[in-house]
């Protein structure tokens, strides 16, 4: 095959790890200085593998197809190289959701994850993120497929339709080949019941079906549940409150689980998300939810409580780390007692203060969900390499700040950020260590990536691709190291 490699024209820079034999042909990825493409080479046109589409170009001793990164060519890669297809990771102990909003970060994620006993969910996006970036579930999966092929990464990877609330949206993610569904129950759970007085809880409980009420009181009221070295007490009011809060949500989770089983058999990962609430998930509520799920034989790969404290975007944990540790220990013991499912930490990017305890208490039965931190690595890169572009990005983030607050809960104050015109170019990277600046830039990704700066940003990102990959690698190695994930 050496003669085919040598026939590649000089305008293409071959990505060395991507060179794969397929019959008498070669399939590889290359950089044409503006974008990545697939090159398929064979001694004759008839020997080119089927399924790929692109421009045919005669070369010395053969024929070459220049194939764009398209949905059709991603599908061809999945068919010819099955290891480029996302799979269920339900049997794997430690998984990391990578939340790549740019479709350019997977090479860095893979470089980091290869050093640790963990597997990545490379394709992870919510409906909100898709709307903000103009992408689709299929496009998110395809971007990861091309990266996996380029890196020759064969250890297995996941794809997550994140924070989905309807079976219709779940089907779109499943059709795109996403084996993981994060089911957001916030619309079907009665979160307001968490603050209702006892008489209102009683009235709402009395409206539930009679046999269900009897069972709840018999199984939970004034009971103590031993989970490892911990115990969880549930009085009668808490039992009624949990029934009122979660009954409809668990019924819906049952429907979703049945739907997923019908679509994918056992090859799926169902994550239950109850973190989109204003108040923390009490251990007694966590225990109630998982017991009710297990009673219906609902298999969950992971469950995301709303932990005490604040997991705001782009900044470290806000709260009392000692109290976090105490409550986390009980949540982890509940997970161990009821099937060793993974505790999922949402908005988990950059929560370095509490990573050691998260890793220790969960014993790495853990799904860490990151979203946006890879975007901020790109922003920091622009502040170093493209200061003029960064200044325009920063100003746009300030301009759209109030609109973005309608979508994201953060506590940043733009007034605390140093004025751009007071900073030299060499001082700009310091802004990405400033909590307020990080949050303001974090939530502005949508307008920046879909507005007038889009083309300039992605062109710059391509020019500095190697530096971006290395920065992502280092950033995620920090995450995994502080979590204490064992090395390979």
C-alpha positions in Angstrom: 0.0 0.0 0.0 3.0 2.3 0.2 2.7 3.3 -3.4 -0.9 4.5 -2.8 0.2 6.6 0.2 3.0 8.1 -1.9 0.4 9.0 -4.5 -1.4 11.4 -2.2 -0.9 14.9 -3.6 1.2 17.3 -1.6 -1.7 19.7 -0.8 -3.0 17.1 1.6 -1.4 16.5 5.0 -2.2 13.0 6.0 -3.3 12.3 9.6 -1.1 9.4 10.3 -3.2 7.5 12.8 -6.1 7.4 10.4 -4.6 5.3 7.7 -6.6 2.0 7.4 -6.6 -0.7 4.9 -10.0 -1.8 3.5 -9.6 -4.7 1.0 -7.2 -3.5 -1.6 -8.0 0.1 -0.8 -6.8 2.7 1.7 -9.1 4.9 3.7 -7.5 7.8 5.6 -8.1 11.3 6.8 -6.2 14.4 5.7 -6.1 18.1 6.2 -6.3 20.2 3.0 -5.2 23.3 5.0 -8.8 24.5 5.3 -10.7 21.4 6.6 -10.4 17.7 7.1 -11.4 15.3 4.3 -11.4 11.5 3.7 -9.1 10.2 1.1 -10.0 6.8 -0.4 -7.3 5.3 -2.7 -7.3 2.1 -4.7 -5.4 0.7 -7.7 -8.6 1.1 -9.9 -11.9 2.9 -9.5 -13.7 -0.5 -9.3 -11.7 -1.3 -6.2 -12.8 1.7 -4.2 -15.0 0.6 -1.3 -18.7 1.3 -1.7 -20.7 3.8 0.3 -18.4 6.7 0.1 -19.1 9.7 -2.2 -16.8 12.5 -3.3 -14.6 13.8 -6.1 -12.6 11.2 -8.1 -9.0 12.1 -9.0 -6.6 9.9 -11.0 -3.2 9.5 -9.1 -0.1 7.6 -9.9 -0.8 3.9 -9.9 -4.5 4.3 -9.0 -7.5 6.4 -8.3 -8.3 8.6 -5.3 -11.6 9.9 -4.0 -11.7 13.1 -2.0 -14.7 12.6 0.3 -16.0 15.4 2.5 -17.0 15.0 6.1 -20.7 14.4 5.4 -23.5 12.3 6.9 -23.3 9.8 4.1 -19.5 9.3 4.5 -19.8 9.0 8.3 -22.4 6.3 7.8 -19.9 4.5 5.4 -17.2 4.7 8.0 -19.5 3.1 10.6 -20.4 0.3 8.2 -16.8 -0.5 7.2 -15.2 0.2 10.6 -17.7 -0.8 13.3 -15.6 0.6 16.1 -16.4 4.1 14.9 -20.1 3.5 16.0 -21.1 4.7 19.5 -22.1 1.9 21.9 -23.8 1.4 25.2 -21.4 2.0 28.1 -23.8 0.7 30.8 -21.3 -2.0 32.0 -18.4 0.4 32.3 -17.6 1.8 35.7 -16.4 5.3 34.9 -17.6 7.4 32.0 -17.0 11.0 31.1 -19.5 13.1 29.1 -17.4 15.4 26.9 -20.1 17.9 25.7 -18.2 19.1 22.6 -20.2 22.0 21.3 -17.8 22.7 18.5 -17.4 19.3 17.0 -13.6 19.8 17.2 -12.6 18.7 20.6 -12.8 14.9 20.4 -9.1 14.4 19.5 -8.1 16.1 22.7 -10.7 14.2 24.7 -9.5 10.9 23.3 -5.8 11.8 24.0 -6.7 12.4 27.6 -9.0 9.4 28.1 -6.5 6.9 26.7 -4.4 7.4 29.9 -7.2 6.5 32.3 -9.5 3.6 33.1 -12.6 5.4 31.8 -14.5 5.7 28.6 -15.8 8.8 26.9 -19.2 9.9 25.8 -17.8 11.9 22.9 -21.1 13.0 21.4 -23.3 14.7 24.0 -25.7 17.6 23.4 -29.0 18.8 24.7 -31.8 20.2 22.6 -31.0 23.7 23.9 -27.3 23.3 22.8 -28.4 22.1 19.4 -30.7 25.2 19.0 -27.9 27.5 20.2 -25.3 26.1 17.8 -27.4 25.2 14.8 -26.4 21.5 14.9 -28.4 18.3 14.9 -28.0 15.0 16.9 -26.9 13.3 13.7 -24.3 16.0 13.1 -23.0 15.7 16.6 -22.6 11.9 16.3 -21.0 12.2 12.8 -18.4 14.7 14.1 -17.4 12.3 16.8 -17.3 9.4 14.2 -14.7 11.2 12.1 -12.6 12.1 15.2 -12.7 8.4 16.3 -11.6 7.3 12.9 -8.8 10.0 12.7 -7.5 8.9 16.1 -7.9 5.1 15.5 -9.7 5.0 18.8 -11.1 1.5 19.3 -11.8 1.2 23.1 -15.5 2.2 22.8 -17.3 5.5 23.1 -20.8 6.7 23.8 -23.3 9.3 22.5 -25.8 11.0 24.7 -29.1 12.7 23.8 -28.9 15.0 26.8 -31.7 16.4 28.9 -34.5 15.1 26.8 -38.1 15.3 28.0 -40.3 13.6 25.4 -40.4 10.3 23.5 -40.5 12.2 20.2 -37.2 13.9 21.0 -35.7 10.7 22.3 -36.5 9.0 19.0 -34.6 11.7 17.1 -31.5 11.0 19.2 -32.0 7.2 18.8 -32.3 7.6 15.1 -29.0 9.4 15.1 -27.4 6.4 16.7 -27.2 7.7 20.3 -27.3 4.8 22.7 -27.5 7.0 25.8 -30.6 9.0 26.8 -30.5 11.4 29.7 -34.1 11.6 30.7 -34.9 15.0 32.3 -37.9 14.5 34.5 -38.3 18.1 35.5 -41.5 18.7 33.5 -43.3 15.6 34.9 -42.2 15.7 38.5 -44.1 17.9 40.9 -41.0 19.8 42.2 -43.3 22.4 43.9 -44.4 19.7 46.3 -41.0 19.9 47.9 -42.1 23.1 49.7 -45.8 22.5 50.3 -47.1 22.4 53.9 -48.2 19.1 55.3 -51.9 19.7 54.8 -51.4 20.3 51.1 -49.3 17.2 50.7 -51.9 15.2 52.5 -54.6 16.5 50.0 -52.4 15.8 47.0 -51.6 12.3 48.4 -55.2 11.5 49.0 -55.9 12.2 45.3 -53.6 9.3 44.3 -54.9 5.8 43.6 -55.9 3.9 46.7 -53.7 0.8 46.4 -50.7 2.9 45.5 -51.2 5.0 48.7 -51.5 1.9 50.8 -48.3 0.5 49.4 -46.3 3.7 49.8 -47.3 4.0 53.5 -46.6 0.4 54.2 -43.2 0.4 52.5 -41.8 3.8 53.4 -43.7 5.6 56.3 -41.6 5.7 59.4 -39.0 3.3 58.0 -35.3 3.3 58.3 -33.2 2.0 55.4 -29.7 0.8 56.0 -27.3 1.5 53.1 -23.8 0.4 53.9 -22.6 2.3 57.0 -25.3 4.9 56.6 -29.0 4.9 57.3 -31.8 6.8 55.7 -34.9 7.6 57.8 -38.2 8.4 56.2 -41.1 9.6 58.2 -44.7 9.4 57.0 -44.8 13.0 55.7 -41.7 12.4 53.6 -43.2 9.2 52.2 -46.3 11.1 51.2 -44.3 14.0 49.8 -42.1 11.7 47.7 -45.2 10.0 46.3 -46.7 13.4 45.3 -43.5 14.7 43.8 -42.3 11.7 41.9 -45.2 9.3 41.1 -46.0 10.8 37.6 -42.3 11.1 36.8 -41.6 7.4 37.6 -44.6 6.4 35.6 -43.2 8.3 32.6 -39.7 6.9 33.2 -41.3 3.4 32.9 -42.8 4.3 29.5 -39.4 5.6 28.3 -37.6 2.5 29.5 -40.1 0.3 27.7 -39.6 2.4 24.6 -35.8 2.2 24.7 -36.0 -1.6 25.2 -38.2 -1.9 22.2 -35.8 0.2 20.1 -32.4 -1.1 21.3 -32.9 -4.3 23.4 -30.4 -4.0 26.2 -28.0 -1.8 24.2 -28.8 1.5 25.8 -27.8 3.7 28.7 -30.7 5.4 30.6 -29.7 8.2 32.8 -32.4 9.6 35.1 -32.0 13.3 35.7 -33.6 15.0 38.7 -31.1 17.8 39.1 -33.1 20.5 37.3 -34.7 21.7 40.6 -34.1 24.7 42.9 -33.5 22.6 46.0 -31.1 19.7 46.6 -32.2 16.1 46.3 -32.5 14.7 49.8 -31.0 11.2 50.3 -34.5 10.0 51.3 -35.9 11.2 48.0 -33.0 9.6 46.1 -33.8 6.3 47.9 -37.5 6.6 47.1 -36.8 7.2 43.4 -34.4 4.3 42.9 -36.5 1.8 44.9 -39.6 2.8 42.8 -37.6 2.5 39.5 -36.2 -0.9 40.5 -39.7 -2.1 41.5 -40.7 -1.6 37.9 -37.5 -3.3 36.6 -36.3 0.0 35.1 -32.6 -0.4 34.5 -30.7 2.8 35.0 -27.0 3.2 34.0 -26.8 6.5 36.0 -28.8 8.9 38.1 -28.2 12.6 38.5 -29.3 14.1 41.8 -29.4 17.8 42.5 -26.4 18.0 44.9 -26.2 20.4 47.7 -24.3 23.7 46.9 -24.1 25.2 43.4 -22.7 23.6 40.3 -22.7 26.7 38.2 -21.3 26.9 34.7 -17.6 27.5 34.1 -16.5 27.9 37.8 -15.6 25.7 40.7 -18.0 24.3 43.3 -19.8 27.0 45.3 -20.8 25.8 48.8 -19.6 24.0 51.9 -17.3 21.2 50.7 -17.6 19.3 54.0 -21.4 19.3 53.9 -21.2 18.2 50.2 -18.9 15.3 51.2 -21.3 14.2 54.0 -24.3 14.2 51.7 -22.4 12.7 48.7 -21.4 9.7 50.9 -25.1 8.9 51.5 -26.0 9.3 47.8 -23.1 7.0 46.9 -24.1 4.4 49.4 -27.7 4.4 48.0 -26.3 3.8 44.6 -24.1 0.9 45.8 -27.0 -0.7 47.7 -29.4 -0.6 44.8 -27.3 -1.9 41.9 -24.0 0.0 41.7 -25.4 2.4 39.1 -23.3 5.4 38.4 -23.9 8.7 40.2 -24.0 11.4 37.5 -22.6 14.8 38.2 -24.2 17.4 36.0 -22.5 20.7 35.2 -19.4 18.8 36.3 -16.8 20.8 34.4 -14.1 22.5 36.4 -15.4 21.5 39.9 -11.9 20.8 41.0 -12.5 21.4 44.7 -14.8 18.5 45.1 -13.4 16.0 42.5 -11.3 14.1 45.0 -14.3 13.4 47.2 -16.5 12.5 44.2 -14.0 10.0 43.0 -13.4 8.5 46.5 -17.0 8.3 47.7 -18.4 6.8 44.4 -15.4 4.4 44.1 -15.5 5.7 40.5 -19.0 4.3 39.8 -19.4 7.7 38.2 -20.5 9.6 35.2 -19.1 13.1 35.0 -21.0 15.3 32.6 -19.1 18.3 31.2 -20.5 20.8 28.8 -18.9 24.0 27.7 -15.5 23.6 29.2 -14.0 22.6 25.9 -15.6 25.8 24.4 -13.8 27.8 27.1 -10.5 26.1 26.2 -11.1 27.4 22.7 -11.9 30.9 23.9 -8.7 30.9 26.0 -6.8 29.8 23.0 -8.2 32.7 21.0 -7.2 35.1 23.7 -3.6 33.9 23.3 -3.4 33.3 19.5 -6.0 35.7 18.0 -6.4 38.6 20.4 -8.3 40.8 17.9 -10.8 38.1 17.4 -11.0 37.4 21.1 -11.8 41.1 21.8 -14.8 40.9 19.4 -16.0 37.6 21.0 -15.7 39.1 24.4 -17.7 42.2 23.5 -20.4 40.2 21.8 -20.7 38.1 25.0 -21.2 41.3 27.0 -23.8 42.5 24.5 -25.9 39.3 24.8 -25.4 38.7 28.5 -28.9 39.7 29.6 -30.5 37.6 27.0 -28.4 34.6 27.9 -29.4 34.9 31.6 -32.9 33.8 30.5 -31.4 30.4 29.6 -28.6 29.9 32.2 -28.4 30.3 36.0 -25.1 32.0 36.8 -24.1 34.7 39.3 -21.5 36.6 37.1 -21.4 40.3 37.3 -20.0 41.9 34.1 -19.2 45.0 36.1 -16.4 43.1 37.9 -14.7 42.2 34.7 -11.8 44.5 33.7 -12.6 46.7 30.7 -11.2 45.3 27.5 -9.6 48.6 26.5 -7.6 48.6 29.8 -5.9 45.4 28.9 -3.0 44.7 26.5 -3.1 41.7 24.2 -0.7 39.9 26.5 -3.1 40.4 29.4 -6.2 38.9 27.7 -5.5 35.3 28.7 -5.8 36.3 32.4 -9.5 36.9 31.8 -10.0 33.2 31.4 -9.0 32.8 35.1 -11.5 35.4 36.1 -14.8 33.7 37.3 -17.1 36.4 36.0 -15.4 36.6 32.6 -15.5 32.8 32.3 -19.2 32.7 33.0 -20.1 35.5 30.6 -18.1 33.9 27.8 -19.4 30.5 28.6 -23.1 31.2 28.2 -22.5 33.3 25.0 -21.4 30.4 22.8 -24.6 30.3 20.8 -24.6 33.9 19.5 -20.8 33.7 18.8 -21.0 30.4 17.0 -24.0 31.2 14.9 -23.4 35.0 14.3 -21.0 37.1 12.2 -17.9 35.8 14.0 -18.6 32.1 13.2 -16.5 31.7 10.0 -13.6 33.7 11.4 -13.7 31.7 14.7 -13.7 28.2 13.0 -11.0 29.3 10.6 -8.8 30.3 13.5 -9.6 27.1 15.4 -8.5 25.1 12.4 -5.2 27.1 12.1 -4.5 26.3 15.8 -5.8 22.8 15.8 -2.8 21.1 17.3 -2.6 23.7 20.1 -6.3 23.2 20.8 -6.0 19.4 20.9 -3.1 19.7 23.4 -5.0 22.2 25.6 -8.0 20.0 25.7 -5.8 17.0 26.6 -4.2 18.8 29.5 -7.5 20.2 30.7 -9.3 16.8 30.8 -6.3 15.1 32.3 -6.6 17.5 35.2 -10.3 16.5 35.6 -9.5 12.8 35.5 -6.5 13.0 37.7 -8.3 15.0 40.5 -11.1 12.5 40.4 -8.5 9.8 41.1 -9.5 7.7 38.1 -6.8 5.0 37.9 -4.4 5.1 35.0 -4.2 2.5 32.3 
